[in-house]
Amino acid sequence: ANERNQRAEAVLVAALEQDAKEKAAALEQEAEAKAIRIEEAVKASKALNAELERKQRYLFETRLQLEAAEKEKAANAAEAKRVMKAEAILVAALEQEAKEKAAA
């Protein structure tokens, strides 16, 4: 009976050891899979951050170009105003000259 109990105990211990090995292997596989998913998430995050930085740089450059265009537009408007004033003065002078010639 004692020998039978020892054999039964040995079988039970072997089964428990096998179960523990299987659980450890499953946990190890799960940990490896999680590590791979984390690594992929980090890569994706880095790629998204790089894309965001590119878009922010593009937006900044576009804003600078817009500001420059607005300044150029304002300068062009001021120049057009000066030209129109000069043309008005010239027209008035020509009209005055024409009146004077007509009166003479």
N, CA, C and O atoms as CSV, one atom per row, in Angstrom:
chain,resi,resn,atom,element,x,y,z
A,1,ALA,N,N,0.829,-1.189,0.000
A,1,ALA,CA,C,0.000,0.000,0.000
A,1,ALA,C,C,0.870,1.248,0.000
A,1,ALA,O,O,0.586,2.237,-0.676
A,2,ASN,N,N,1.928,1.167,0.773
A,2,ASN,CA,C,2.850,2.301,0.836
A,2,ASN,C,C,3.499,2.545,-0.521
A,2,ASN,O,O,3.666,3.685,-0.953
A,3,GLU,N,N,3.862,1.437,-1.189
A,3,GLU,CA,C,4.479,1.551,-2.518
A,3,GLU,C,C,3.478,2.120,-3.518
A,3,GLU,O,O,3.837,2.921,-4.381
A,4,ARG,N,N,2.229,1.703,-3.399
A,4,ARG,CA,C,1.183,2.213,-4.281
A,4,ARG,C,C,0.966,3.701,-4.037
A,4,ARG,O,O,0.801,4.460,-4.993
A,5,ASN,N,N,0.962,4.125,-2.801
A,5,ASN,CA,C,0.809,5.539,-2.461
A,5,ASN,C,C,1.978,6.360,-3.017
A,5,ASN,O,O,1.800,7.468,-3.522
A,6,GLN,N,N,3.184,5.779,-2.908
A,6,GLN,CA,C,4.370,6.483,-3.413
A,6,GLN,C,C,4.295,6.639,-4.932
A,6,GLN,O,O,4.647,7.690,-5.469
A,7,ARG,N,N,3.827,5.573,-5.636
A,7,ARG,CA,C,3.673,5.650,-7.091
A,7,ARG,C,C,2.607,6.674,-7.472
A,7,ARG,O,O,2.791,7.461,-8.401
A,8,ALA,N,N,1.506,6.654,-6.752
A,8,ALA,CA,C,0.421,7.601,-7.028
A,8,ALA,C,C,0.913,9.027,-6.781
A,8,ALA,O,O,0.591,9.946,-7.534
A,9,GLU,N,N,1.702,9.198,-5.709
A,9,GLU,CA,C,2.250,10.515,-5.395
A,9,GLU,C,C,3.222,10.955,-6.486
A,9,GLU,O,O,3.233,12.120,-6.883
A,10,ALA,N,N,4.045,10.008,-6.972
A,10,ALA,CA,C,5.006,10.325,-8.030
A,10,ALA,C,C,4.280,10.718,-9.320
A,10,ALA,O,O,4.699,11.647,-10.011
A,11,VAL,N,N,3.196,10.015,-9.643
A,11,VAL,CA,C,2.404,10.327,-10.837
A,11,VAL,C,C,1.774,11.718,-10.683
A,11,VAL,O,O,1.753,12.511,-11.625
A,12,LEU,N,N,1.265,11.997,-9.483
A,12,LEU,CA,C,0.642,13.288,-9.220
A,12,LEU,C,C,1.678,14.418,-9.323
A,12,LEU,O,O,1.414,15.466,-9.912
A,13,VAL,N,N,2.857,14.186,-8.739
A,13,VAL,CA,C,3.911,15.200,-8.796
A,13,VAL,C,C,4.329,15.425,-10.254
A,13,VAL,O,O,4.513,16.568,-10.672
A,14,ALA,N,N,4.479,14.356,-11.020
A,14,ALA,CA,C,4.858,14.482,-12.433
A,14,ALA,C,C,3.789,15.254,-13.205
A,14,ALA,O,O,4.117,16.096,-14.041
A,15,ALA,N,N,2.536,14.980,-12.937
A,15,ALA,CA,C,1.440,15.681,-13.621
A,15,ALA,C,C,1.451,17.165,-13.247
A,15,ALA,O,O,1.264,18.032,-14.100
A,16,LEU,N,N,1.674,17.444,-11.957
A,16,LEU,CA,C,1.730,18.852,-11.526
A,16,LEU,C,C,2.925,19.569,-12.161
A,16,LEU,O,O,2.820,20.724,-12.575
A,17,GLU,N,N,4.059,18.871,-12.233
A,17,GLU,CA,C,5.247,19.468,-12.859
A,17,GLU,C,C,4.979,19.748,-14.340
A,17,GLU,O,O,5.339,20.807,-14.853
A,18,GLN,N,N,4.344,18.792,-15.018
A,18,GLN,CA,C,4.017,18.974,-16.436
A,18,GLN,C,C,3.059,20.143,-16.615
A,18,GLN,O,O,3.223,20.956,-17.525
A,19,ASP,N,N,2.061,20.224,-15.747
A,19,ASP,CA,C,1.102,21.324,-15.806
A,19,ASP,C,C,1.812,22.665,-15.587
A,19,ASP,O,O,1.540,23.634,-16.296
A,20,ALA,N,N,2.710,22.719,-14.618
A,20,ALA,CA,C,3.457,23.941,-14.341
A,20,ALA,C,C,4.327,24.321,-15.544
A,20,ALA,O,O,4.427,25.497,-15.891
A,21,LYS,N,N,4.956,23.323,-16.178
A,21,LYS,CA,C,5.787,23.599,-17.365
A,21,LYS,C,C,4.930,24.154,-18.501
A,21,LYS,O,O,5.327,25.106,-19.173
A,22,GLU,N,N,3.758,23.559,-18.715
A,22,GLU,CA,C,2.864,24.024,-19.775
A,22,GLU,C,C,2.368,25.443,-19.499
A,22,GLU,O,O,2.311,26.276,-20.404
A,23,LYS,N,N,2.010,25.709,-18.242
A,23,LYS,CA,C,1.561,27.060,-17.892
A,23,LYS,C,C,2.701,28.065,-18.070
A,23,LYS,O,O,2.478,29.173,-18.557
A,24,ALA,N,N,3.915,27.686,-17.678
A,24,ALA,CA,C,5.061,28.580,-17.826
A,24,ALA,C,C,5.338,28.857,-19.301
A,24,ALA,O,O,5.643,29.988,-19.681
A,25,ALA,N,N,5.228,27.811,-20.133
A,25,ALA,CA,C,5.449,27.991,-21.570
A,25,ALA,C,C,4.376,28.908,-22.156
A,25,ALA,O,O,4.678,29.768,-22.984
A,26,ALA,N,N,3.135,28.729,-21.733
A,26,ALA,CA,C,2.051,29.574,-22.234
A,26,ALA,C,C,2.258,31.029,-21.800
A,26,ALA,O,O,2.053,31.954,-22.586
A,27,LEU,N,N,2.666,31.221,-20.545
A,27,LEU,CA,C,2.924,32.588,-20.066
A,27,LEU,C,C,4.088,33.218,-20.827
A,27,LEU,O,O,4.061,34.407,-21.145
A,28,GLU,N,N,5.101,32.417,-21.112
A,28,GLU,CA,C,6.248,32.930,-21.862
A,28,GLU,C,C,5.836,33.340,-23.277
A,28,GLU,O,O,6.255,34.387,-23.769
A,29,GLN,N,N,5.011,32.511,-23.932
A,29,GLN,CA,C,4.529,32.856,-25.270
A,29,GLN,C,C,3.680,34.122,-25.231
A,29,GLN,O,O,3.790,34.982,-26.105
A,30,GLU,N,N,2.840,34.226,-24.217
A,30,GLU,CA,C,1.990,35.414,-24.082
A,30,GLU,C,C,2.858,36.660,-23.860
A,30,GLU,O,O,2.595,37.717,-24.434
A,31,ALA,N,N,3.882,36.526,-23.033
A,31,ALA,CA,C,4.778,37.658,-22.779
A,31,ALA,C,C,5.518,38.055,-24.054
A,31,ALA,O,O,5.678,39.244,-24.333
A,32,GLU,N,N,5.967,37.076,-24.824
A,32,GLU,CA,C,6.642,37.373,-26.089
A,32,GLU,C,C,5.694,38.070,-27.063
A,32,GLU,O,O,6.083,39.020,-27.741
A,33,ALA,N,N,4.456,37.598,-27.130
A,33,ALA,CA,C,3.474,38.214,-28.019
A,33,ALA,C,C,3.186,39.657,-27.582
A,33,ALA,O,O,3.068,40.549,-28.422
A,34,LYS,N,N,3.074,39.881,-26.272
A,34,LYS,CA,C,2.847,41.249,-25.778
A,34,LYS,C,C,4.047,42.131,-26.107
A,34,LYS,O,O,3.879,43.283,-26.508
A,35,ALA,N,N,5.248,41.600,-25.941
A,35,ALA,CA,C,6.450,42.384,-26.238
A,35,ALA,C,C,6.486,42.777,-27.713
A,35,ALA,O,O,6.868,43.895,-28.057
A,36,ILE,N,N,6.085,41.849,-28.576
A,36,ILE,CA,C,6.053,42.139,-30.022
A,36,ILE,C,C,5.007,43.216,-30.310
A,36,ILE,O,O,5.260,44.139,-31.084
A,37,ARG,N,N,3.827,43.097,-29.683
A,37,ARG,CA,C,2.776,44.101,-29.900
A,37,ARG,C,C,3.229,45.475,-29.401
A,37,ARG,O,O,2.963,46.492,-30.042
A,38,ILE,N,N,3.908,45.497,-28.266
A,38,ILE,CA,C,4.406,46.770,-27.723
A,38,ILE,C,C,5.437,47.360,-28.672
A,38,ILE,O,O,5.423,48.559,-28.948
A,39,GLU,N,N,6.326,46.518,-29.167
A,39,GLU,CA,C,7.358,46.986,-30.100
A,39,GLU,C,C,6.712,47.558,-31.369
A,39,GLU,O,O,7.140,48.598,-31.870
A,40,GLU,N,N,5.696,46.884,-31.878
A,40,GLU,CA,C,4.998,47.376,-33.072
A,40,GLU,C,C,4.276,48.690,-32.780
A,40,GLU,O,O,4.250,49.590,-33.619
A,41,ALA,N,N,3.692,48.794,-31.591
A,41,ALA,CA,C,2.998,50.029,-31.215
A,41,ALA,C,C,3.990,51.188,-31.105
A,41,ALA,O,O,3.688,52.312,-31.506
A,42,VAL,N,N,5.173,50.907,-30.560
A,42,VAL,CA,C,6.195,51.949,-30.444
A,42,VAL,C,C,6.634,52.401,-31.832
A,42,VAL,O,O,6.786,53.598,-32.077
A,43,LYS,N,N,6.841,51.442,-32.748
A,43,LYS,CA,C,7.227,51.797,-34.120
A,43,LYS,C,C,6.138,52.650,-34.777
A,43,LYS,O,O,6.431,53.658,-35.420
A,44,ALA,N,N,4.888,52.236,-34.609
A,44,ALA,CA,C,3.771,52.987,-35.204
A,44,ALA,C,C,3.693,54.383,-34.596
A,44,ALA,O,O,3.442,55.360,-35.302
A,45,SER,N,N,3.908,54.474,-33.300
A,45,SER,CA,C,3.872,55.771,-32.630
A,45,SER,C,C,4.981,56.677,-33.150
A,45,SER,O,O,4.758,57.865,-33.384
A,46,LYS,N,N,6.167,56.123,-33.331
A,46,LYS,CA,C,7.291,56.915,-33.855
A,46,LYS,C,C,6.974,57.401,-35.275
A,46,LYS,O,O,7.257,58.546,-35.625
A,47,ALA,N,N,6.393,56.530,-36.072
A,47,ALA,CA,C,6.040,56.911,-37.445
A,47,ALA,C,C,4.990,58.020,-37.436
A,47,ALA,O,O,5.083,58.973,-38.209
A,48,LEU,N,N,3.999,57.895,-36.568
A,48,LEU,CA,C,2.956,58.923,-36.474
A,48,LEU,C,C,3.539,60.243,-35.982
A,48,LEU,O,O,3.168,61.310,-36.471
A,49,ASN,N,N,4.450,60.173,-35.015
A,49,ASN,CA,C,5.090,61.398,-34.523
A,49,ASN,C,C,5.900,62.067,-35.627
A,49,ASN,O,O,5.877,63.289,-35.766
A,50,ALA,N,N,6.615,61.264,-36.410
A,50,ALA,CA,C,7.405,61.832,-37.511
A,50,ALA,C,C,6.481,62.496,-38.534
A,50,ALA,O,O,6.784,63.579,-39.034
A,51,GLU,N,N,5.367,61.854,-38.842
A,51,GLU,CA,C,4.400,62.422,-39.788
A,51,GLU,C,C,3.810,63.723,-39.231
A,51,GLU,O,O,3.657,64.705,-39.959
A,52,LEU,N,N,3.484,63.720,-37.942
A,52,LEU,CA,C,2.962,64.925,-37.309
A,52,LEU,C,C,3.979,66.063,-37.379
A,52,LEU,O,O,3.617,67.202,-37.673
A,53,GLU,N,N,5.252,65.757,-37.110
A,53,GLU,CA,C,6.293,66.786,-37.188
A,53,GLU,C,C,6.406,67.334,-38.610
A,53,GLU,O,O,6.545,68.542,-38.801
A,54,ARG,N,N,6.346,66.449,-39.607
A,54,ARG,CA,C,6.405,66.909,-41.001
A,54,ARG,C,C,5.238,67.845,-41.308
A,54,ARG,O,O,5.419,68.891,-41.930
A,55,LYS,N,N,4.049,67.464,-40.870
A,55,LYS,CA,C,2.872,68.279,-41.133
A,55,LYS,C,C,2.950,69.617,-40.398
A,55,LYS,O,O,2.542,70.645,-40.937
A,56,GLN,N,N,3.472,69.606,-39.174
A,56,GLN,CA,C,3.616,70.855,-38.431
A,56,GLN,C,C,4.627,71.770,-39.111
A,56,GLN,O,O,4.415,72.980,-39.194
A,57,ARG,N,N,5.732,71.194,-39.603
A,57,ARG,CA,C,6.732,71.984,-40.321
A,57,ARG,C,C,6.124,72.588,-41.578
A,57,ARG,O,O,6.339,73.763,-41.878
A,58,TYR,N,N,5.360,71.775,-42.316
A,58,TYR,CA,C,4.708,72.250,-43.538
A,58,TYR,C,C,3.739,73.385,-43.215
A,58,TYR,O,O,3.693,74.392,-43.921
A,59,LEU,N,N,2.971,73.214,-42.147
A,59,LEU,CA,C,2.019,74.244,-41.737
A,59,LEU,C,C,2.754,75.528,-41.368
A,59,LEU,O,O,2.324,76.616,-41.750
A,60,PHE,N,N,3.856,75.415,-40.632
A,60,PHE,CA,C,4.640,76.592,-40.259
A,60,PHE,C,C,5.186,77.298,-41.499
A,60,PHE,O,O,5.101,78.520,-41.616
A,61,GLU,N,N,5.745,76.518,-42.419
A,61,GLU,CA,C,6.285,77.102,-43.653
A,61,GLU,C,C,5.182,77.766,-44.468
A,61,GLU,O,O,5.393,78.830,-45.051
A,62,THR,N,N,4.014,77.146,-44.511
A,62,THR,CA,C,2.888,77.712,-45.247
A,62,THR,C,C,2.444,79.028,-44.610
A,62,THR,O,O,2.113,79.982,-45.313
A,63,ARG,N,N,2.437,79.074,-43.283
A,63,ARG,CA,C,2.068,80.316,-42.596
A,63,ARG,C,C,3.065,81.421,-42.924
A,63,ARG,O,O,2.676,82.564,-43.163
A,64,LEU,N,N,4.362,81.073,-42.936
A,64,LEU,CA,C,5.379,82.065,-43.283
A,64,LEU,C,C,5.171,82.584,-44.705
A,64,LEU,O,O,5.287,83.783,-44.959
A,65,GLN,N,N,4.863,81.675,-45.623
A,65,GLN,CA,C,4.624,82.080,-47.013
A,65,GLN,C,C,3.388,82.972,-47.103
A,65,GLN,O,O,3.374,83.949,-47.851
A,66,LEU,N,N,2.360,82.634,-46.345
A,66,LEU,CA,C,1.137,83.447,-46.347
A,66,LEU,C,C,1.419,84.845,-45.800
A,66,LEU,O,O,0.954,85.840,-46.356
A,67,GLU,N,N,2.176,84.914,-44.720
A,67,GLU,CA,C,2.526,86.222,-44.158
A,67,GLU,C,C,3.320,87.042,-45.173
A,67,GLU,O,O,3.076,88.237,-45.342
A,68,ALA,N,N,4.270,86.396,-45.844
A,68,ALA,CA,C,5.066,87.106,-46.851
A,68,ALA,C,C,4.175,87.586,-47.992
A,68,ALA,O,O,4.347,88.699,-48.489
A,69,ALA,N,N,3.230,86.756,-48.406
A,69,ALA,CA,C,2.323,87.136,-49.490
A,69,ALA,C,C,1.438,88.307,-49.060
A,69,ALA,O,O,1.166,89.209,-49.852
A,70,GLU,N,N,0.994,88.287,-47.806
A,70,GLU,CA,C,0.158,89.388,-47.316
A,70,GLU,C,C,0.962,90.687,-47.269
A,70,GLU,O,O,0.442,91.748,-47.613
A,71,LYS,N,N,2.215,90.612,-46.850
A,71,LYS,CA,C,3.069,91.807,-46.822
A,71,LYS,C,C,3.295,92.325,-48.235
A,71,LYS,O,O,3.260,93.531,-48.476
A,72,GLU,N,N,3.528,91.401,-49.169
A,72,GLU,CA,C,3.734,91.802,-50.567
A,72,GLU,C,C,2.466,92.436,-51.126
A,72,GLU,O,O,2.524,93.426,-51.855
A,73,LYS,N,N,1.318,91.854,-50.778
A,73,LYS,CA,C,0.041,92.412,-51.245
A,73,LYS,C,C,-0.144,93.832,-50.713
A,73,LYS,O,O,-0.567,94.727,-51.445
A,74,ALA,N,N,0.177,94.030,-49.428
A,74,ALA,CA,C,0.043,95.359,-48.833
A,74,ALA,C,C,1.000,96.338,-49.512
A,74,ALA,O,O,0.631,97.480,-49.786
A,75,ALA,N,N,2.226,95.892,-49.782
A,75,ALA,CA,C,3.201,96.763,-50.456
A,75,ALA,C,C,2.720,97.099,-51.864
A,75,ALA,O,O,2.850,98.237,-52.317
A,76,ASN,N,N,2.170,96.112,-52.547
A,76,ASN,CA,C,1.647,96.343,-53.905
A,76,ASN,C,C,0.470,97.322,-53.880
A,76,ASN,O,O,0.347,98.176,-54.757
A,77,ALA,N,N,-0.382,97.192,-52.876
A,77,ALA,CA,C,-1.525,98.094,-52.758
A,77,ALA,C,C,-1.044,99.528,-52.514
A,77,ALA,O,O,-1.576,100.478,-53.087
A,78,ALA,N,N,-0.021,99.669,-51.648
A,78,ALA,CA,C,0.512,101.004,-51.376
A,78,ALA,C,C,1.150,101.589,-52.642
A,78,ALA,O,O,1.000,102.775,-52.938
A,79,GLU,N,N,1.854,100.744,-53.371
A,79,GLU,CA,C,2.482,101.199,-54.627
A,79,GLU,C,C,1.411,101.595,-55.639
A,79,GLU,O,O,1.565,102.597,-56.337
A,80,ALA,N,N,0.342,100.832,-55.727
A,80,ALA,CA,C,-0.748,101.150,-56.657
A,80,ALA,C,C,-1.385,102.482,-56.279
A,80,ALA,O,O,-1.745,103.270,-57.154
A,81,LYS,N,N,-1.527,102.736,-54.977
A,81,LYS,CA,C,-2.094,103.997,-54.515
A,81,LYS,C,C,-1.192,105.168,-54.929
A,81,LYS,O,O,-1.674,106.201,-55.394
A,82,ARG,N,N,0.130,104.987,-54.751
A,82,ARG,CA,C,1.069,106.037,-55.150
A,82,ARG,C,C,1.002,106.302,-56.655
A,82,ARG,O,O,1.022,107.452,-57.093
A,83,VAL,N,N,0.921,105.229,-57.438
A,83,VAL,CA,C,0.845,105.369,-58.897
A,83,VAL,C,C,-0.436,106.099,-59.289
A,83,VAL,O,O,-0.415,106.973,-60.156
A,84,MET,N,N,-1.559,105.740,-58.645
A,84,MET,CA,C,-2.834,106.394,-58.963
A,84,MET,C,C,-2.778,107.888,-58.629
A,84,MET,O,O,-3.307,108.715,-59.372
A,85,LYS,N,N,-2.129,108.229,-57.502
A,85,LYS,CA,C,-1.989,109.648,-57.145
A,85,LYS,C,C,-1.141,110.370,-58.186
A,85,LYS,O,O,-1.480,111.469,-58.626
A,86,ALA,N,N,-0.042,109.743,-58.570
A,86,ALA,CA,C,0.838,110.356,-59.578
A,86,ALA,C,C,0.097,110.529,-60.890
A,86,ALA,O,O,0.242,111.558,-61.550
A,87,GLU,N,N,-0.706,109.527,-61.282
A,87,GLU,CA,C,-1.476,109.635,-62.513
A,87,GLU,C,C,-2.492,110.768,-62.410
A,87,GLU,O,O,-2.687,111.512,-63.371
A,88,ALA,N,N,-3.142,110.906,-61.251
A,88,ALA,CA,C,-4.127,111.965,-61.061
A,88,ALA,C,C,-3.457,113.334,-61.168
A,88,ALA,O,O,-4.001,114.251,-61.783
A,89,ILE,N,N,-2.279,113.466,-60.568
A,89,ILE,CA,C,-1.540,114.731,-60.652
A,89,ILE,C,C,-1.162,115.021,-62.096
A,89,ILE,O,O,-1.302,116.149,-62.568
A,90,LEU,N,N,-0.684,114.001,-62.794
A,90,LEU,CA,C,-0.297,114.166,-64.200
A,90,LEU,C,C,-1.500,114.561,-65.051
A,90,LEU,O,O,-1.406,115.462,-65.884
A,91,VAL,N,N,-2.637,113.882,-64.840
A,91,VAL,CA,C,-3.859,114.211,-65.599
A,91,VAL,C,C,-4.273,115.651,-65.311
A,91,VAL,O,O,-4.625,116.393,-66.228
A,92,ALA,N,N,-4.232,116.042,-64.051
A,92,ALA,CA,C,-4.618,117.418,-63.703
A,92,ALA,C,C,-3.678,118.417,-64.363
A,92,ALA,O,O,-4.113,119.454,-64.863
A,93,ALA,N,N,-2.384,118.097,-64.362
A,93,ALA,CA,C,-1.415,119.000,-64.990
A,93,ALA,C,C,-1.660,119.089,-66.485
A,93,ALA,O,O,-1.591,120.173,-67.063
A,94,LEU,N,N,-1.946,117.959,-67.115
A,94,LEU,CA,C,-2.211,117.954,-68.554
A,94,LEU,C,C,-3.494,118.730,-68.875
A,94,LEU,O,O,-3.558,119.471,-69.856
A,95,GLU,N,N,-4.512,118.544,-68.028
A,95,GLU,CA,C,-5.761,119.284,-68.237
A,95,GLU,C,C,-5.520,120.788,-68.091
A,95,GLU,O,O,-6.038,121.588,-68.870
A,96,GLN,N,N,-4.726,121.159,-67.081
A,96,GLN,CA,C,-4.409,122.569,-66.879
A,96,GLN,C,C,-3.650,123.139,-68.066
A,96,GLN,O,O,-3.919,124.245,-68.535
A,97,GLU,N,N,-2.696,122.348,-68.535
A,97,GLU,CA,C,-1.893,122.778,-69.706
A,97,GLU,C,C,-2.801,122.949,-70.928
A,97,GLU,O,O,-2.653,123.904,-71.691
A,98,ALA,N,N,-3.744,122.014,-71.106
A,98,ALA,CA,C,-4.669,122.087,-72.246
A,98,ALA,C,C,-5.554,123.334,-72.131
A,98,ALA,O,O,-5.808,124.002,-73.133
A,99,LYS,N,N,-6.025,123.653,-70.918
A,99,LYS,CA,C,-6.857,124.853,-70.712
A,99,LYS,C,C,-6.059,126.110,-71.054
A,99,LYS,O,O,-6.546,127.025,-71.716
A,100,GLU,N,N,-4.812,126.118,-70.576
A,100,GLU,CA,C,-3.964,127.286,-70.827
A,100,GLU,C,C,-3.703,127.468,-72.324
A,100,GLU,O,O,-3.724,128.589,-72.832
A,101,LYS,N,N,-3.463,126.385,-73.009
A,101,LYS,CA,C,-3.234,126.472,-74.471
A,101,LYS,C,C,-4.491,126.920,-75.176
A,101,LYS,O,O,-4.432,127.699,-76.128
A,102,ALA,N,N,-5.638,126.429,-74.713
A,102,ALA,CA,C,-6.893,126.790,-75.338
A,102,ALA,C,C,-7.202,128.272,-75.081
A,102,ALA,O,O,-7.787,128.934,-75.938
A,103,ALA,N,N,-6.822,128.787,-73.933
A,103,ALA,CA,C,-7.079,130.176,-73.596
A,103,ALA,C,C,-6.127,131.120,-74.331
A,103,ALA,O,O,-6.449,132.287,-74.550
A,104,ALA,N,N,-4.955,130.609,-74.709
A,104,ALA,CA,C,-3.962,131.485,-75.352
A,104,ALA,C,C,-4.204,131.759,-76.795
A,104,ALA,O,O,-3.431,132.480,-77.425
